[in-house]
Amino acid sequence: MSTAPLPLRYEGDGEFRVTSRMWAARADKSFVVGETYDMVEHHDRSTASHNHYFAALKSGFDSLPDHLRDEYPTVEHLRKKALIRKGYCSHSDHVCASKAEAQRLRAFIKPMDEYAIVEAVECVVRVYTAKSQKMKAMGNRDFQQSKSDVLDFLDDLLGVERGQTARSEAA
């Protein structure tokens, strides 16, 4: 199947048509006549929204007070830890035989991913890793929601009104 979305124009009465001969040729290579395919609407991520997000993150990072610099030494640390804190992450639990073993395992795992959040809770080591926001990894809807949630996290961290960091980069 084709990796690029196939542009279709709705003609009415349930009919869709490819938008050019090139796309018709691609459809002929990718699909079988008479087969049924599930279609979903695809929305490209706005480059402007993407750029605004990273500019707002940089602006917010530049406003971080000194006491938060150890936890967030770079913009990337801030972004990934915010994603984790807002639930855009995967996590795994590693059960240990004792609290001491859990602390040793935490110390061993922590340097493997400088952006991960690694916690020892009793005899369990929890590892949280941020989801990727790359265009191929996160669709438009999820990106927009994660962008909003991360910028809200940043506003809360800075102690400013929600939306202020995003607005400061909109102008």
Disulfide bonds with the S-S distance in Angstrom:
none
